[in-house]
Amino acid sequence: MGLVSRAEAAFVVSGAARGVRSDGRAPSDVRRIDVRAGVMAHAAGSARVCFGDADVIVGVQLQLESVDALDSSSGGGAPAAPPSAPSRAIAFTVECAGATSRSGAAEGADVAELMQRRLTELYSALPLCVELEQLEIVPGQTWWRINVHVLLLQAPRGSAAAFDAATLAVQTALRTSQVPRVRVLPSDGDRPAEVVLLEDYERSAQENGAFEEQYGLDDAMDAEDTVRDSSASSRSHSGLTWRVIAEDAPVTASVSVLDGGSLQLVDPDETEQACSDAIVTLAMDRHGHICGMYYETSRVAIPAAGKGGQMSSAMDTGAAPALLGSSESLARCVELALVSSRQMISAVDAEVKAALLRQSDNL
C-alpha cells in the first residue's frame, strides 16, 4: 500500500470527524457490491464478487471420499478422521491472478496465503457454516468433499475489501452448488458397496438394465435414503441434484480505526487504510453472531504472511482494546460491522434467489 502525506492524512481524519468521506459515503456506508452466481459452467457452484477495489471469483468442486481410500493413501497408519470433521468436508485453495497486486507477484502470493489460512481456520472452527451431515452418503464411510477454489482477480496488497469480497463469493458459490444425487448399490460377497450417480444409474437401467441384473432393484437403497437433505428447499426440481445448505456461512466486514480510536470507517478505501491506526475485520453470520475477528496495526489490512500485523481468529477482549484505543472503539467497530454485514448478506440473498430461479428455468 502506498504512503500518504501528513496533509492528506489530516484531510482524511478531519473529514471522518465531520462524517464526510472523499467518495461521498457516510462512515457506516459500504461501497457498491456486485454479486453474480453461476459464472463457471462446469463447476458445482460458482460466484464472482466485485467490491471496492477487489474482484474475486470462486468455484466449487465436489469429490467423493471414503475412509477406505484415506486409509490406503496413508499407508495403513493412523485411522482416518471422521468424515463429519470440517477439515474432511471442506477445503480451500486461494490463488492470485498475474496482475492481482500492483506491488508485485510475490506480495500477491502473500495475500493469497494469508487469505487461504483465514478461510480454512474460519470454516474449521465453525462446522455449522455448512450442514456437514447432509454431505454423508454412507454414514462414517463415504461422503462428498467440497473443494473451494478462490481466484483473486484484483486484490491490491492491503485491500481490506479483498477478504470481505472472498467471503461473500464463497457463501454465494456454496449456496448455489448443486450436488449430484447418488444411489448406493449393496455389497455382495467380496464386492464392497458401490456408489453411483443417480443419473448414471437411471440411464444405464433404461438402456440395458445392467444394474438391476447385477444388484437387483429390491436390494438397492434409493437415493432419497442415502442423501439426507436438511430441508425441502434444498431439493432441485429435477430430482437429480440437491443444494448445499450454507445460509449460515459467515461473511466479513472491515472497519478502519483512526485518530487514536475515536473514529471508525466501514469498508475503508486504500487511502483511508493508509491513514488508519488499525483495521478490524469481523466475521459474522446472518444472525449477528461474531464468528471471528482479525485485526492489524501495521496499516496493512492483509499483511504478508508472518510480516507485521496482529491477527486473531477469535475475540481477544484483552489485546484488541489496547490496539484499537479503547473498548468503546471496539464496541463501535462491532456495531458498524454488524450493519454492513447485513447489507452484504442481503446482496448475496438477492443473487442466490435469482440464481436458483435461473437454475429452475434451465431444467
JOTA-V766382 format. One record per helix or strand of 2 or more residues. SS is the DSSP state (hx for helix, st for strand). FROM is the first residue (numbers start at 1). TO is the last residue. If there is no record, write none. Layout:
SS:FROM:TO, SS:FROM:TO
//
This chain:
hx:6:17, st:33:37, st:45:51, st:54:66, hx:67:73, hx:86:89, st:90:96, hx:105:125, hx:127:129, hx:132:135, st:136:138, st:142:154, hx:160:175, st:178:180, st:182:185, st:194:197, hx:198:208, hx:210:215, hx:217:219, hx:223:226, hx:232:234, st:241:243, st:251:258, hx:259:261, st:263:266, hx:270:274, st:278:284, st:290:296, hx:319:324, hx:327:362
//
